[in-house]
Amino acid sequence: MNDLPPEFSDQFLTEFDQLLSWRRDVRSFKKNPLDEEKFEKLLIQALKQSPSVGNSQPWRAIRLKTSEIRKKVRAHVEVEHQQSAKIYGGDAVKHYNRLKLHGLDTAPEQLAIFSVKDPQEGKGLGRQTMPETLVWSTIMAIHTLWLKARAEGIGLGWVSILRADKMNEILECPAEWQFIAYLCMGYPEEESQTPELVREKWQERVPTEKLILHR
Ligand SMILES: Cc1cc2nc3c(=O)[nH]c(=O)nc-3n(C[C@H](O)[C@H](O)[C@H](O)COP(=O)(O)O)c2cc1C
């Protein structure tokens, strides 16, 4: 069957571009909760609509609901944050320590995303030469969620200052699940078209000529 696709208007394209330029990694959240039904729908849609190698959909999302389990993650991030600071010296370490690198204390929704290492689904299609395509698929699902959330005014912040094996341990996940990301979600405290790390003078955007090459 040949379904009739919609025609995306110029206005939609402009708005889509705005969505991309207003999507931010968010570290400061308002404490008010997200509407449960709306959030669950957002999550389901993002995880159902994303592309994946062999249509394997290897991603698994765990919603961290209790403060006990969140505290365990928080404590682990604190340890790794301090450990990570050790690669810097002088002014850089002061600068690093001034940065806000997660919203774990306020984000009303927190998710751990895993990727199944060798799922039945997909029957191995497309991943024989590059098994890492499973992880790439999971990362695409995260990006879909990131954009869909922002379109609904919900911010997402990716926390990676932690150890994958520790996350499996804290969340009691099987070894076949590879930890990928910890996501904080909620309504942002502030909005900007400029990434926070640019605003904080940590890292400028990489110039276009470095990103696109011609052969
Ligand atoms: C794989 C990945 C891991 C990240 N980990 C962190 C993190 O641990 N802490 C943090 O503050 N931001 C983290 N970020 C967000 C980036 O810092 C952010 O995307 C980048 O500075 C550009 O800003 P923008 O997302 O607002 O455009 C991560 C982003 C990605 C894609």
The ligand as a Tripos MOL2 file, in Angstrom:
@<TRIPOS>MOLECULE
LIG
   31    33     1     0     0
SMALL
NO_CHARGES

@<TRIPOS>ATOM
      1 C1         26.7380   11.7130   24.5970 C.3       1 LIG1
      2 C2         26.5370   12.9970   25.3550 C.ar      1 LIG1
      3 C3         26.9100   13.0670   26.6830 C.ar      1 LIG1
      4 C4         26.7490   14.2700   27.3870 C.ar      1 LIG1
      5 N1         27.0750   14.3280   28.7310 N.ar      1 LIG1
      6 C5         26.8970   15.4630   29.4190 C.ar      1 LIG1
      7 C6         27.1780   15.5540   30.8110 C.ar      1 LIG1
      8 O1         27.5470   14.5890   31.4750 O.2       1 LIG1
      9 N2         27.0010   16.7360   31.4310 N.ar      1 LIG1
     10 C7         26.5920   17.8590   30.7340 C.ar      1 LIG1
     11 O2         26.4890   18.9180   31.3440 O.2       1 LIG1
     12 N3         26.2740   17.7920   29.4290 N.ar      1 LIG1
     13 C8         26.4150   16.6350   28.7610 C.ar      1 LIG1
     14 N4         26.0670   16.5670   27.4420 N.ar      1 LIG1
     15 C9         25.5120   17.7530   26.7810 C.3       1 LIG1
     16 C10        26.5470   18.4900   25.9730 C.3       1 LIG1
     17 O3         27.4240   19.1760   26.8240 O.3       1 LIG1
     18 C11        25.8190   19.4550   25.0370 C.3       1 LIG1
     19 O4         25.0590   18.7200   24.1280 O.3       1 LIG1
     20 C12        26.7670   20.3650   24.2800 C.3       1 LIG1
     21 O5         27.4640   21.1980   25.1610 O.3       1 LIG1
     22 C13        26.0330   21.2440   23.2560 C.3       1 LIG1
     23 O6         25.0010   21.9440   23.8950 O.3       1 LIG1
     24 P1         23.4790   21.8150   23.4420 P.3       1 LIG1
     25 O7         23.0970   20.3690   23.5790 O.co2     1 LIG1
     26 O8         22.7200   22.7050   24.3580 O.co2     1 LIG1
     27 O9         23.4250   22.2480   22.0020 O.co2     1 LIG1
     28 C14        26.2220   15.3940   26.7340 C.ar      1 LIG1
     29 C15        25.8100   15.2960   25.4020 C.ar      1 LIG1
     30 C16        25.9660   14.1170   24.7160 C.ar      1 LIG1
     31 C17        25.5130   14.0480   23.2760 C.3       1 LIG1
@<TRIPOS>BOND
     1     1     2 1
     2     2     3 ar
     3     2    30 ar
     4     3     4 ar
     5     4     5 ar
     6     4    28 ar
     7     5     6 ar
     8     6     7 ar
     9     6    13 1
    10     7     8 2
    11     7     9 ar
    12     9    10 ar
    13    10    11 2
    14    10    12 ar
    15    12    13 ar
    16    13    14 ar
    17    14    15 1
    18    14    28 ar
    19    15    16 1
    20    16    17 1
    21    16    18 1
    22    18    19 1
    23    18    20 1
    24    20    21 1
    25    20    22 1
    26    22    23 1
    27    23    24 1
    28    24    25 2
    29    24    26 1
    30    24    27 1
    31    28    29 ar
    32    29    30 ar
    33    30    31 1
@<TRIPOS>SUBSTRUCTURE
     1 LIG1         1 GROUP 0 **** ****
